């Protein structure tokens, strides 16, 4: 098996090709159901260029969202790739969905009868997306300097359009940053998405010692087990975050004030509402 390593430029070109294929079909969509985390940037790009007004996360759906999706025939499911097809198969058990859009499709590994409606490329190779590149953080062998990471998420209107992201620093210098936009989200979900996006990066790049900071008391206390997770739509996000934290040998998550979190707050455009 080979390896496809995408730069951000190549990733952008792939998304543009997917937009072209969907436009060529002349079919219109009113809603995108996206799969975290790789599906978020693709969904945001498609929503912008295809003028699709609503994005729903498969980890954030409420009863009202499920009813809406099951009564709308023009919902598009979006992810970065289809590997075994298990995730898509499970979604099709819960929702009445027909059309699927992905960048990469791996037909040789499919375990269920899942074929995307739109895809850019078939492959059997391992696809490494830009935010997954191991070389983005230098080899830390022999380094005593602590790695610190900051996350933040916000929206305008609560719920409303928002953004989330993170900054990783080493020896006081920014090494890695990543931000994503989404058209419909709440503040708490945006904060969870930011933390999960960060934790996924840390785990995939084998960063086993890190101090994490954020300004969301709710997210930090829930993930640290100090507060109960009462909201049903936050429970799967908290579970995912806790699992990712468990995969890091030495990881602390601490609260800081919004002013002290300006390193990432400024990156996502400031607190939006």
C-alpha positions in Angstrom: 0.0 0.0 0.0 1.3 3.4 -1.0 0.8 6.8 0.7 -0.8 10.0 -0.6 0.4 13.0 1.4 -1.7 16.1 0.7 -0.6 19.7 1.1 -3.2 22.3 1.9 -3.1 23.5 -1.7 -3.8 20.0 -3.0 -6.5 19.5 -0.4 -8.1 22.7 -1.7 -7.9 21.6 -5.3 -9.6 18.3 -4.4 -12.4 20.1 -2.7 -12.8 22.3 -5.8 -13.1 19.2 -8.0 -15.8 17.8 -5.7 -17.7 21.1 -6.0 -17.5 20.9 -9.8 -18.8 17.3 -9.9 -21.8 18.2 -7.7 -22.5 21.4 -9.8 -22.3 19.3 -12.9 -25.1 17.0 -11.6 -27.4 20.1 -11.4 -28.9 18.7 -8.2 -29.6 21.1 -5.3 -29.2 20.4 -1.6 -30.7 22.1 1.4 -28.7 20.4 4.1 -25.3 18.8 4.7 -24.9 16.0 7.2 -21.1 15.9 8.0 -19.0 13.3 9.8 -16.4 14.6 12.3 -13.7 15.4 12.1 -12.4 15.0 8.5 -15.8 15.9 7.1 -15.9 19.4 8.6 -13.6 21.3 6.2 -15.1 19.5 3.2 -18.6 20.3 4.3 -17.8 23.9 5.0 -16.2 24.3 1.5 -19.2 22.7 -0.2 -21.7 24.7 1.8 -20.0 27.9 0.8 -19.6 27.2 -2.9 -22.9 25.3 -3.4 -24.9 27.7 -1.3 -26.2 25.0 1.0 -27.7 26.8 4.0 -27.3 24.3 6.8 -24.6 21.9 8.1 -25.5 19.3 10.7 -22.8 17.2 12.5 -23.6 13.5 12.8 -22.3 13.8 16.4 -24.6 16.8 17.1 -27.9 15.8 15.8 -31.0 16.4 17.9 -34.5 14.8 17.4 -35.6 17.9 15.4 -32.6 17.5 13.1 -33.3 13.8 12.6 -36.9 14.5 11.7 -35.8 17.2 9.3 -33.3 15.0 7.6 -35.6 12.1 7.2 -38.2 14.3 5.6 -35.8 16.1 3.2 -34.8 14.2 0.2 -32.0 16.6 -0.7 -29.6 16.1 2.2 -26.0 15.5 1.2 -23.7 13.4 3.5 -20.1 14.6 3.4 -16.8 13.1 4.6 -13.2 13.3 3.5 -13.1 9.6 2.5 -14.9 6.3 2.5 -12.7 3.5 3.7 -14.6 0.5 4.9 -18.0 2.2 4.6 -19.0 1.2 8.2 -19.7 4.8 9.3 -21.8 5.5 6.2 -23.7 2.2 6.7 -24.6 3.1 10.3 -25.8 6.6 9.2 -28.1 5.0 6.6 -29.7 2.9 9.4 -30.7 6.1 11.2 -31.4 8.5 8.4 -33.2 8.5 5.0 -30.2 9.6 3.0 -29.3 8.8 -0.6 -26.4 11.1 -1.8 -22.9 10.9 -0.4 -19.9 13.1 -1.4 -16.3 12.4 -0.5 -12.8 13.2 -1.8 -11.5 9.6 -1.8 -13.2 6.3 -2.2 -11.5 2.9 -1.4 -13.7 0.3 -3.1 -11.3 -2.6 -2.3 -12.0 -2.1 1.5 -15.7 -1.6 1.4 -17.5 -4.0 3.8 -21.0 -2.8 3.0 -22.8 -1.9 -0.2 -21.8 1.8 0.1 -20.9 3.7 -3.1 -20.6 7.5 -3.0 -22.7 9.6 -5.4 -19.8 12.0 -5.9 -16.1 11.3 -5.3 -12.9 12.8 -6.8 -10.6 9.8 -6.8 -10.5 6.0 -6.1 -7.5 4.8 -4.2 -6.2 1.9 -2.2 -3.4 4.1 -0.6 -3.2 5.5 2.8 -4.3 9.2 2.6 -2.6 11.7 4.9 -4.5 14.9 5.1 -2.6 18.2 5.7 -3.5 18.4 9.4 -2.3 14.8 10.0 1.3 15.3 8.7 3.8 14.1 11.2 6.5 16.5 10.0 4.4 19.6 11.0 5.8 19.3 14.5 9.6 18.8 14.6 11.1 15.7 16.2 11.1 16.3 19.9 13.8 13.8 20.9 16.2 15.5 23.2 13.9 18.5 23.8 13.1 19.4 27.3 10.8 22.3 26.3 7.2 21.8 27.2 4.6 21.7 24.5 1.5 23.7 25.2 -1.7 23.8 23.2 -4.6 26.2 23.3 -8.1 25.6 21.9 -11.2 27.8 21.4 -14.5 27.9 19.7 -17.3 30.4 19.3 -20.4 31.3 17.3 -22.4 34.4 16.5 -26.0 34.1 17.8 -25.6 30.8 19.8 -26.6 28.9 17.7 -25.3 30.5 14.6 -22.3 30.6 12.3 -19.1 30.0 14.1 -15.5 28.8 14.1 -13.1 26.8 16.2 -9.4 25.9 16.2 -6.2 25.4 18.2 -2.6 26.6 18.4 0.3 24.4 19.5 3.4 26.1 20.9 6.8 24.8 21.8 9.4 26.9 23.6 6.9 29.8 23.3 6.7 29.7 19.5 3.7 28.8 17.4 4.4 25.5 15.6 1.0 24.3 14.4 -2.4 26.1 14.0 -5.7 24.9 12.5 -9.1 26.6 12.3 -12.4 25.6 10.7 -15.6 27.4 10.1 -19.1 26.0 10.3 -22.4 27.6 9.4 -24.6 26.5 12.4 -23.2 25.6 15.8 -23.5 26.5 19.5 -20.7 27.9 21.6 -20.3 24.8 23.7 -20.3 22.5 20.7 -17.7 24.7 19.0 -15.5 24.5 22.1 -15.8 20.7 22.1 -15.0 20.5 18.4 -11.9 22.6 18.9 -10.7 20.4 21.7 -11.4 17.2 19.8 -9.7 18.6 16.7 -6.6 19.4 18.8 -6.6 16.0 20.6 -6.9 14.1 17.3 -3.8 15.9 16.0 -1.9 15.2 19.2 -2.7 11.5 19.1 -2.0 11.0 15.4 1.4 12.7 15.8 2.3 10.7 18.9 2.6 13.8 21.2 2.6 12.2 24.6 3.3 15.1 26.9 1.3 18.3 26.6 -0.4 21.0 28.6 -3.7 22.1 27.1 -5.5 25.3 27.9 -8.9 26.7 27.1 -11.4 29.3 28.3 -14.5 27.0 28.5 -15.2 26.1 32.1 -18.0 23.7 30.9 -15.9 21.7 28.5 -12.8 21.5 30.7 -14.7 20.5 33.9 -16.7 17.9 32.0 -13.7 16.3 30.3 -11.8 16.4 33.6 -14.7 14.6 35.2 -15.5 17.4 37.7 -18.9 18.2 36.2 -21.6 15.9 34.8 -22.5 16.1 31.2 -26.3 16.8 31.3 -27.0 17.9 27.7 -27.6 14.8 25.5 -26.0 16.3 22.4 -22.7 17.0 24.4 -22.4 13.4 25.8 -20.9 11.8 22.6 -18.5 14.8 22.3 -17.4 14.4 25.9 -16.9 10.7 25.5 -14.8 11.2 22.4 -12.7 13.9 24.1 -12.1 11.7 27.2 -11.1 8.7 25.1 -8.5 10.8 23.1 -7.1 12.2 26.4 -6.7 8.6 27.6 -4.5 8.0 24.6 -1.9 10.6 25.6 0.5 9.6 28.4 0.8 12.9 30.1 -1.9 15.3 29.3 -3.4 18.1 31.5 -6.3 20.3 30.5 -6.6 23.6 32.4 -8.8 26.7 32.4 -7.5 30.1 31.5 -9.3 33.4 31.1 -10.4 34.6 27.7 -7.8 37.3 27.7 -5.1 34.8 28.4 -6.4 32.6 25.5 -6.0 35.4 22.9 -3.4 33.3 21.1 -6.2 31.2 19.6 -9.1 33.6 20.2 -7.6 36.0 17.7 -7.0 33.1 15.3 -10.7 32.3 15.1 -11.7 36.0 14.8 -12.4 36.7 18.5 -15.4 35.5 20.5 -18.3 35.9 18.1 -21.2 36.1 20.4 
